[in-house]
């Protein structure tokens, strides 16, 4: 049947971004950032609290053992959707054939990944020299099938910039993870508490996406639709595959050559140092890719939006990580306990890399929005080769050697990928660097204050760790805000105005809901 005879199958295409539509796009993008931001703040607070509890109950060896299993299962999960989700977001006009074909492709690959994982489990255990890994990998393999059932549903929400429902699902799934893991760890299940929490979280996320979205896949598998999506998606898939290797080669080297306990220490340090990148930058990137795709042909506008995006990220991530470098010893001792103290230097080195990572994650949105995942892939291959060399040299010097290798690699990788991304949108490197200057300057002022406060404490006061930590966080935050106020950077004022605007909107909505609810209850009492 000719495609023109089936208009009902079409998903409403986006209109050209002009005039009022530009404002509408901005409003949706800002709302997306606020909803995603709310989700990330809540989920991060929950995850942070859960990890603190679990870290005090379980040992670094338990975390390292599960980390070994996740290195492998994460690698296999890269094949789950073949980059079809990114292709659906990037494509301006999507039909039912595309969605259903992508869904059944994801499910088929998920089943295949599960079977591969079951077969490979004994070899993974043998490679890392941990017998329990065989059972852990076999249990985790169920996650491939579970996750494949929700990939396209989540993509549809992304396509429509409907981050409200995505945020609700993510917050609830993290809650399920924490409740399950902590309960089982208190009952003495050890590593299995972490494994069970992961599976319960995955199942809850898929179930909620299906409940929130009316779309259901039809029994359609259109070869031409598959080829259309796969042509774009294969480059994204290869990039994700290479990127996964790039992000996990350090875990791989530590797990293989240093053991479970060093891997557990490194895992927690890496997680803390990359929270801004994985959470805050994810907030921005999740919104910017679909938003950038809608203005992919307008380089000047894209350039301005991108520079502001990077600047906004740096205002938050730079002070957080710079401050953590200074207070790391007291933070680890107070929050996680003395058994985690060997990771202090590792954390400090990785925080330097984390600052650059946080602003570098937005580069991918440019490559995808401009339809150049092939260029992104080539850069990633070069980056993976370089990182592998750095890490396998660094592992000879222990965990801190690996952290140093990651820091050196991050600096060189960011310069390379940013150069090519800037060329795609006509952005000068000078303008990009200048966008980072305000956050870097104010963060430096804060670090100088914290170092001075530490000097005073060491030589004259000698506060207990938790007092020093609390006062450092409070005073450091106030000094940073004061520096922003003194230097009066327009970029921060814009960010502040956006946040204030959204808070006012939220307050008005809550007030409206409360008043309407109060009036309805009052009328129902007066007219029973």
C-alpha positions, 0 to 999 in steps of 0.5 A: 500500500502506498504510504500516502494512503495511510495518514492515520499512521502518522505521528504528528510531525514537528512544525518549522521552528519560526516565530511563536514556535521558537518561543513554544520550543523554548518553553517546552525545553525549559519545562523539560529542564525543570522537570528533568532537573526535579527528577535528577535532584530527587533521584540523586538525593535518594540514590545518595542516601541509599548508597550511604546506607548500603556502604555502611552495611556492605563492604567495598568487596561487595560493591566491586563484585557487582561492579565486575558483573555490570561491566559485562552486562552493560557491554551486552546491553549496548546492543539492545536497541541498535541506536533506533531510539536516537534515530526516532528522535532525530527523524522529523516525521515518524509513522506507526511502522517506524515505532512498531518495527523499532519495538520488535527489533529491540525486544528481539535483540534483548532476548538475544542479549539475554541468551548470550549473557547466560552462555558467557557467565562462566567465562566472565567468572573465570576471567575476573577469578570470582566464582559467584560472578557466574550466578550474578551474571545469569540473574542479571541477564533477565534485565536485558529482556525487561529493559528492551520492553520499555526502550521505545516507550521512553523514546516517544516521551523524549521525542515529544519533550514530555519529561514530566512523565519520564521524571516521575518514572525515574523517581519511582524506579530509584525508590524501588531500587533503594527499598529492595536493596536496603531491605535485603542487605539488612537481612544479610543477602550481601551482593544479592541485595544490589543485584535484586535492587537493579532488577526490581528497578528495571521492572518497575520502570518498564511497567510505569512507562507502559501505564503512562503511555497509551501507545501499544506496538502493533504486529508490524515489522517493516523492512524499509522502516527498519533500514531507514532508522538503522541507517542513522542508528547504526552509527549511534549504536557503534558510538554507544558501544565504543563509548561504553568501552571508553567509560568502562576500560578503567573498571575492566583493568582494575577488576582484572589486575587489582581485584574486587576491593580496589574496584569497589573503592574506585567505583564509589570514587568515580560515582561521586566525581561523576554525579554532576555529569551523570545527573545534571548534564543528563538533565540538559543533554536529554532536553538539548538533543531533541531541541537541537534537532528542531533547529539543526539547520540554524547554526547561529541560533544553535551556537548561541543556545549551545554556549549558554547550555555549557555555561549553565552546566559549569555554574553548577558542576564546577563549584561542586567538584572543586569544593569536593576536592578540598573537603574529600578527606572529611567527606569520606570519613564522615559520610561513608566511614573509615573503611572507605578512606583509601579512596580519598586521593582517587576521588580528588583526581577523578573530580578534576576529570569530572569537571571536564566530563560535565561540560563535554557530555553536551557535545554529543547532542551537536553531532546527533542534531547535525546528523553526523554520528559518523564523525562522533563515532570516528572521534570515539574510536580514537579516544578509546584507543588513547584511553586504553593505552593510558589506563593500562600504563596507569594500572601498574601504579594502582588505583590512583595511577588509573585515576591519573590516566583518566584525568590526563585523557579527559583533558585531551579528549575534550579538546579534540571532540570540542574542536570538531563539534564547534566546526559543525556549528561555526562556533569559535573556540574562544567563545566556548572557553569564555563561556566557562570563565565565569564559573571557573573564576568564582569556583577558584575564589571558593577554593581559595577560601576553603584552603584558607579555612583548612589552614586555620583549622589545622593550625589554630582550631582543630575541629572534628570532621563533621563540624569542619565538613558542615562549616566548609560546605556552608561557607564555601557555598556562600563565598561562591554565591558572593563571588557571583554577585560581586562579578555580576555575570550576565550568564548567571543572571539569565540562569537565575531568571529562568529558575525564578520564572519556573518556580513562580509558575510552579507556585501559581499552579500549586496555589491554583490547585489548592484553591480549586480543591478547597472550593470544591470541598467547600461546595460539596459540604454546602450542597451534599 
